[in-house]
């Protein structure tokens, strides 16, 4: 069953050239944080280009439940009337975060140092995902969590009535964990310190500073050290959300593997902690060109042109790059299937605990489409079939995972036989215009 309704089976068939402009939605990571920080500021934050996928809409509803006034003005224009740091009210009802791991973990952090209690739940996929990685550090502030066995939702968080600042080294690279701790640190006195051995996406640090928090980032022998001074008065902002590089990955990768394609994706955010996929694709021989490089709202932005690249070669992706492209490994494996030679992906254990076990889901689906895949606990290897060499012809399980569904539909555009997914409904959580956008470029997706 889809995240928000009955299953929507979809089939993608071999496509002619994909051409035109792909106006992908706003960045999901920045959209979540815009709403949450706007709710924690004093005054009105204006947001343009907000991603209006279900994940972000669920975060908007949650901020309303905590007392912020969130208004949709239409056309991606939103406003948030904040209640200030420590000003969250206790929600009257359970907070449903749908399919969004980012949403629930960041919101837990934002409320954990206020003397209120909130209960969180989600869809069938989210309720299987581990929350202890967030609730463990939140307990150091004085918050308490009671959930299902294994630290899973539904879960009640009792916020700390007298929070203390913490110093926390993240055990795994995770922007969600880091961000939850920093958001909790906003309402704790003194300095909260997060240490990460590998740098993860830094939207939280950038945006906290933009809202007026005192944030210091330095590299040390321990790793990347982020220090946040608690109890600031956050100032409302005017935010223009850049377009999501994780969403851009799908039309970009489709253009690379479909003969004759030439696609322009404008206004893509190129934060270096998010752009690992594009570097990897270029190393594989992809015809990618960055045009009109600029900076908007403290984030690097460019227009990205992708053209058909028939001579893609498999490579070994550096494990240290994993944090900057963790969500893009499913679609990278599709490109790898259409390349020649082996693409080796290591240091990706995090993929096992996403919306689905993405290593298993992609390996199973690729094998069903005639592609050789080897896998281990934190690695996998795809042996490419070369341009036009993937058999396809399979019905693939999406496991309620939007990125799995979109990845296999993209594969269908280049495979010999159509590729189907059992449920494309979850795509709406992050990329609600995926079908019409790809169809406009010349692709063929049928609801079956």
VEXZA-512576 format. One record per residue (C-alpha): residue in one letter; x, z, y. Coordinates in steps of 0.2 Angstrom, whole numbers, plus 5000, padded with zeros to 4 digits. Layout:
AXZY;...
***
This chain:
X500050005000;X500649965018;X501150105029;X499450095039;X498249995028;X498049885013;X499549785006;X499849615015;X500749505003;X501749365012;X502749215006;X504149115015;X504548935010;X506048825013;X506048785031;X506648635042;X507748675057;X507348835067;X507448795086;X506948875102;X507049045111;X506649205101;X506049345113;X506249485101;X505549655105;X506349805115;X507649905107;X506850035095;X508150175097;X508050165116;X506150155116;X506050315106;X507250405117;X506450345133;X504850425129;X505650585123;X506850615137;X505450555149;X504350695142;X505750825145;X506050765163;X505150835178;X504150695186;X503750515182;X504850405171;X504450215172;X504850115156;X504849915156;X505049825139;X504549965128;X504449915110;X502649925105;X502849935086;X501950075077;X503550185076;X503650195094;X501850215097;X501850365085;X503150445096;X502150415112;X500650505104;X501750645099;X502350665117;X500550675122;X500250805109;X501650915116;X500950905134;X501650755142;X500550625151;X500950455143;X500150295150;X500150115144;X499950005159;X500049845148;X501349715146;X502649835139;X502549935155;X502350125152;X502450285162;X502850465156;X502450615167;X503650745160;X503450935157;X505250975159;X506551045147;X505751195138;X504051145144;X503251075128;X501551145124;X501151185106;X500151045098;X498351065092;X498550955077;X499850895065;X501050765072;X501050605061;X502650505064;X502050365052;X503550275045;X504850335058;X506350435052;X507050415070;X505450475078;X505150635067;X507050695068;X507250675086;X505550755090;X506050905079;X507650925089;X506750915105;X505451055101;X506551165090;X507251275105;X505551305112;X504451455106;X503151345099;X502651285081;X502251115075;X501851035059;X502550855055;X501950725042;X502150535039;X501750395028;X502150395009;X503850325013;X504350445027;X503750595016;X505050555003;X506450555015;X507650715017;X507450815032;X508650955028;X510050855037;X509150895053;X508351065049;X509951145044;X510851125061;X509251165070;X509251325060;X510851375069;X509951375085;X508651495078;X507251375073;X506451395056;X505751255044;X504551265030;X504251105020;X504051035003;X505351044989;X506950954994;X506650975012;X505350845014;X503750825024;X502450885028;X503551015036;X503251155049;X504551195062;X504451365071;X505451345087;X506751475092;X506151595104;X507851645110;X508951495106;X510851505106;X512051355108;X512951285093;X514451195088;X514051075074;X515150945064;X513950815056;X514350805037;X513850615037;X513850485051;X512050495058;X511450455075;X509850545071;X510650705066;X511750705081;X510350665093;X509250795086;X510550925089;X510950865107;X509050865111;X508951045104;X510451095115;X509551045130;X508551205130;X509951325124;X511051415136;X512851365137;X513751215129;X513151135113;X514451035104;X514250895091;X515850835082;X515650665072;X517150605062;X516450425064;X515650365080;X513750325078;X512650235091;X512850325107;X511150295116;X510750475116;X512350525126;X512150375138;X510350415141;X510550605143;X511850575156;X510750445165;X509350575165;X510550705174;X511150805159;X513050855159;X513750765144;X515650755140;X516350645126;X518150645121;X519150585106;X520150725097;X521050745080;X519350815073;X518450655078;X517250615092;X516750775102;X515150775112;X514850925123;X513150955132;X512851085145;X511051165141;X509551195152;X509751055165;X508350995175;X508150815169;X507750685183;X506450545179;X507150375177;X506650195179;X507150115162;X507249935157;X507349925138;X508549795132;X508049695117;X508349765100;X509949695091;X509249755074;X507749645077;X508749505084;X509749505067;X508249425059;X508049265069;X509949255071;X510349265053;X508949145049;X509749015061;X511349035052;X510748985035;X509348855039;X510048685041;X510048605058;X509548775067;X509948815085;X509148975091;X509349075108;X508949265108;X509049325126;X509349495133;X510049575118;X510849745119;X512649735114;X513149925114;X514749925104;X514050065092;X512649935087;X513549765087;X514449775070;X513349645062;X513749515075;X515649545073;X515449535054;X514549375055;X515849295066;X517149345053;X516149255040;X516249095050;X514549105059;X514248995074;X513749135087;X514049125105;X513749265118;X513149195135;X512749275152;X513649435148;X513149575159;X512649765161;X510849835163;X510450015163;X512250065157;X512049955142;X513049795139;X511849645137;X511949455133;X511049305128;X511549265110;X511549085103;X511549055084;X511748895076;X511748835057;X513348885049;X513548785032;X515348855028;X515049045028;X516249145018;X516149315010;X517249445017;X517549635014;X516649725028;X517749875035;X516950035029;X517250105047;X516049975054;X514550045043;X513850165057;X513750015069;X512749915058;X511950025045;X510149955047;X510849775046;X511549775029;X509949715021;X509949555031;X511849535030;X511649535011;X510449385013;X511749295023;X513049345010;X511949264996;X512049095006;X513949105009;X515349064996;X516349204988;X516049384988;X515449495002;X515949674999;X515049825008;X515749995006;X515450165014;X513550135014;X512850285005;X511650315020;X510750165014;X510150264999;X509050375010;X508250255022;X506450205022;X506850155004;X508450154993;X509049995002;X510449954990;X509349964975;X507949864984;X509049724990;X510049714974;X508449704963;X507649574974;X509249464976;X509549464957;X507749414955;X508149264966;X509649214956;X511049304965;X512349414957;X512549584964;X513549734959;X513249904965;X513850084966;X513350244974;X514050194991;X514450014989;X513849844984;X514549674981;X513549504984;X514249354976;X513649204987;X512849044980;X513348944995;X512248845006;X510648794997;X511148874981;X509949024980;X508548994968;X507249104975;X505549094967;X505349284965;X504049414970;X505049554978;X504449744981;X504649794999;X504549984995;X503650005012;X505249955020;X505049835035;X506849785034;X506749745016;X505149635018;X505949545033;X507549515024;X506749425009;X505649325020;X507149255029;X507949215012;X506449115008;X506748995022;X508348945014;X508048964995;X507548824983;X505948904979;X504749014990;X505149204990;X503649324991;X503549504996;X502249624989;X501849705006;X502349645023;X501249765032;X502649885036;X503549755047;X502349805061;X503249975063;X504749895071;X504449705074;X502549675076;X502849495082;X503949445068;X502749315060;X502249225076;X503949225083;X504749145067;X503249025065;X503548975083;X505348935079;X504848825065;X504748935050;X503348945037;X502649115032;X501049125023;X499949285020;X499549265002;
***
